[in-house]
Amino acid sequence: MAGFPNEKSTISTVRGLVKGGVDIIELGFPFSDPLADGPVIQNASTISLGKGTKIVKFFTLVKKIRKETDIPIILMTYTNILYHRGYAKFISEAKKAGIDGFILPDMSIEESREYLKAAKSSADTIFLISPNTKKDRIQKIAKASSGFLYLVAVFGTTGIKSRIKKYTLDAIKQVKKQTEGKIPIGIGFGVSTPDDVKKYIKAGADAVIVGSAYLKLIEKTPQKQLESKIASFTKSLKKQTILK
């Protein structure tokens, strides 16, 4: 979450992620009513907004990050942020700042025409599906998605969950089959440990998305130790993506 608990922490976190070997960074822009997010990300969003995180400030932060790394950066926020500014204008500004794609949890495929038109050939549009999404709808959503397809691991909001569900492991295999391997599958929501990563990769996921666990780590780590702690945690997750 950009600006949580402050800009300096965000920069340190990004440096730690890069050192730890992440392939993509998901950078959140705070929203006042984050429906898909659990209490950890909601809290981070509230704190970031309270510190004055605005669009212009966010883009300036992304430009600072871009001076240090060319790793892909995905912006995770909510549809109204883009709609209010205008899809074409927002996406153009985001691209100039260094954003490579978007995750909008509340963007439905039925209402995405203007968004897709504005993002075409310039930024990835990453849509979400769940373990109970029907086959014909998965194919429709996959066709509109680029970069990767985001499979929600659990029914509910983001956050650290205690146990991997069998229906999620089955869903990974089914979605891979239904999309015929034409788009990578990233799995998120409730992923928090190296063991989670290992099981999802073994089930066939191409990417594993971790959010709340990082925010919890940021919250309890002193600023001076943040970069190294983030790098260490990231390495522990990354190791599990190499199947033996």
C-alpha positions in Angstrom: 0.0 0.0 0.0 1.6 3.2 -1.2 2.2 5.6 1.7 1.8 3.0 4.5 2.8 4.0 7.0 4.7 6.7 5.1 6.5 7.2 1.8 9.9 6.3 3.2 8.6 2.9 4.3 7.1 2.3 0.8 10.5 3.0 -0.8 12.3 0.7 1.7 9.7 -2.0 1.1 10.1 -1.9 -2.7 13.9 -2.1 -2.3 13.5 -5.1 -0.1 11.1 -6.8 -2.6 13.5 -6.2 -5.4 16.4 -7.6 -3.4 14.3 -10.6 -2.4 13.7 -11.5 -6.1 10.0 -10.7 -6.8 8.9 -10.8 -10.4 6.2 -8.1 -10.1 5.3 -5.5 -7.6 1.7 -4.8 -6.8 1.5 -1.2 -5.5 -1.9 -0.3 -3.9 -3.5 3.1 -4.1 -5.7 3.7 -1.1 -9.5 3.9 -1.5 -12.1 4.9 1.1 -14.3 1.8 0.6 -12.0 -1.1 -0.4 -14.7 -3.8 -0.7 -12.4 -6.7 -1.6 -10.0 -6.1 1.2 -9.9 -7.4 4.7 -9.0 -5.5 7.9 -5.2 -5.4 7.3 -5.3 -3.7 3.9 -8.3 -1.6 5.0 -6.2 -0.3 7.9 -3.2 0.4 5.6 -5.5 2.2 3.2 -7.0 4.4 6.0 -3.6 5.3 7.3 -2.3 6.1 3.8 -5.3 8.4 3.1 -4.8 10.1 6.5 -1.2 10.9 5.5 -2.5 12.7 2.4 -1.8 10.2 -0.3 -3.3 11.6 -3.5 -3.0 10.6 -7.2 -0.3 13.2 -8.0 1.7 12.2 -5.0 1.3 8.5 -5.9 2.6 9.1 -9.4 5.5 11.0 -8.1 6.3 8.1 -5.8 6.2 5.6 -8.7 8.6 7.9 -10.7 11.0 7.7 -7.8 10.8 3.9 -7.7 11.3 3.8 -11.5 14.7 5.5 -11.0 15.9 2.5 -9.1 14.2 -0.5 -10.9 12.5 -1.5 -14.1 10.6 -4.4 -12.5 7.0 -4.5 -13.6 4.7 -2.5 -11.3 0.9 -3.2 -11.2 -1.4 -0.7 -9.6 -4.1 -2.2 -7.4 -7.0 0.1 -6.7 -10.8 0.5 -7.3 -12.7 1.5 -10.4 -14.0 4.8 -9.2 -10.5 6.2 -8.9 -10.0 5.8 -12.6 -13.6 6.6 -13.6 -13.6 9.9 -11.7 -10.4 11.1 -13.5 -11.3 9.5 -16.8 -10.0 6.1 -17.9 -7.9 7.4 -20.8 -6.4 10.3 -18.8 -5.7 8.2 -15.7 -4.1 5.3 -17.7 -2.0 7.7 -19.7 -0.7 9.4 -16.5 0.0 6.1 -14.9 1.9 4.8 -17.8 4.1 8.0 -17.9 4.8 7.5 -14.2 5.9 3.9 -14.8 2.8 1.7 -14.1 2.6 -1.4 -16.3 -0.9 -2.7 -15.5 -4.0 -2.6 -13.3 -5.9 -4.8 -10.8 -9.4 -3.4 -10.2 -11.3 -5.9 -8.0 -14.6 -4.2 -8.6 -14.3 -3.9 -12.4 -16.9 -6.2 -13.9 -16.3 -7.6 -17.3 -19.8 -6.3 -18.4 -18.8 -2.7 -17.6 -15.2 -2.8 -18.8 -15.5 -1.7 -22.4 -14.3 1.9 -21.9 -11.6 0.8 -19.5 -10.3 -1.9 -21.9 -10.3 0.6 -24.8 -8.2 3.1 -22.8 -5.7 0.4 -21.7 -5.4 -1.4 -25.0 -1.8 -2.0 -26.1 -0.5 0.3 -23.3 -1.2 -1.5 -20.0 -2.1 -4.9 -18.7 -5.7 -5.4 -17.5 -5.7 -8.1 -14.8 -9.2 -9.3 -14.0 -10.2 -11.5 -11.1 -12.0 -14.9 -11.1 -13.0 -17.1 -8.1 -13.0 -20.9 -7.7 -16.7 -21.1 -8.5 -16.7 -18.9 -11.7 -18.4 -20.7 -14.5 -16.4 -22.0 -17.5 -17.9 -19.7 -20.1 -17.4 -16.7 -17.9 -13.8 -17.7 -17.1 -13.1 -17.8 -20.9 -14.7 -14.4 -21.4 -12.7 -12.8 -18.5 -9.5 -14.5 -19.6 -9.9 -13.1 -23.1 -10.2 -9.5 -21.7 -7.2 -10.1 -19.4 -3.5 -9.6 -20.1 -0.4 -10.0 -18.0 -2.0 -12.7 -15.9 -5.4 -13.9 -14.7 -6.0 -13.4 -10.9 -7.6 -16.4 -9.2 -9.0 -15.6 -5.8 -8.0 -18.4 -3.4 -10.8 -18.1 -1.0 -14.4 -16.9 -0.8 -14.2 -13.5 1.0 -11.9 -10.6 1.4 -8.1 -10.4 1.4 -6.2 -11.4 4.5 -4.2 -14.2 6.1 -6.2 -17.4 6.3 -5.1 -20.5 8.2 -5.6 -23.4 5.8 -5.5 -24.0 2.0 -8.8 -25.2 0.6 -9.0 -28.3 -1.6 -11.4 -26.4 -3.9 -8.8 -23.8 -4.5 -6.2 -26.4 -5.6 -8.8 -28.0 -7.9 -9.7 -24.6 -9.3 -6.1 -23.9 -10.3 -6.1 -27.1 -12.4 -9.5 -26.4 -13.9 -8.7 -22.8 -14.8 -5.4 -23.8 -16.4 -7.3 -26.4 -18.5 -10.1 -24.0 -19.5 -7.7 -21.2 -20.5 -5.5 -23.8 -22.4 -2.4 -22.2 -20.9 -2.9 -19.0 -23.0 -2.5 -16.7 -19.9 -0.5 -17.2 -16.7 -2.6 -17.8 -13.5 -1.7 -15.8 -10.4 -3.3 -16.8 -7.1 -3.9 -14.5 -4.2 -6.1 -13.7 -1.1 -5.0 -15.5 2.1 -1.5 -16.4 0.9 1.0 -15.8 3.7 3.6 -18.5 4.2 6.3 -20.3 2.2 4.2 -23.5 2.5 1.2 -21.7 0.9 3.4 -20.7 -2.0 4.8 -24.2 -2.4 1.4 -25.9 -2.5 -0.1 -23.4 -5.0 2.9 -23.7 -7.3 2.8 -27.5 -7.1 -0.9 -27.3 -8.0 0.0 -25.4 -11.2 -0.2 -21.7 -10.4 2.2 -19.5 -12.4 2.4 -16.8 -9.7 1.5 -16.3 -6.1 0.4 -13.0 -4.8 1.1 -11.9 -1.2 -0.3 -8.7 0.3 -1.6 -8.7 3.9 1.4 -10.7 5.2 3.7 -8.0 3.9 1.6 -5.2 5.5 1.7 -7.0 8.9 5.5 -7.2 8.6 5.8 -3.6 7.6 3.6 -2.6 10.6 5.8 -4.4 13.2 9.2 -3.7 11.7 11.3 -0.6 12.6 12.1 1.6 9.6 15.9 0.8 9.8 15.3 -2.9 9.5 12.4 -2.8 7.0 14.4 -3.3 3.8 16.3 -6.3 5.1 13.3 -7.9 6.7 11.2 -7.6 3.5 14.1 -9.0 1.4 14.5 -12.0 3.8 10.7 -12.8 3.8 10.6 -12.4 0.0 13.5 -14.9 -0.4 11.7 -17.4 1.8 8.7 -17.2 -0.4 10.6 -17.2 -3.7 12.5 -20.4 -2.8 9.3 -22.3 -2.9 8.6 -21.4 -6.5 11.4 -23.6 -7.7 10.0 -27.1 -7.9 12.3 -30.0 -7.3 
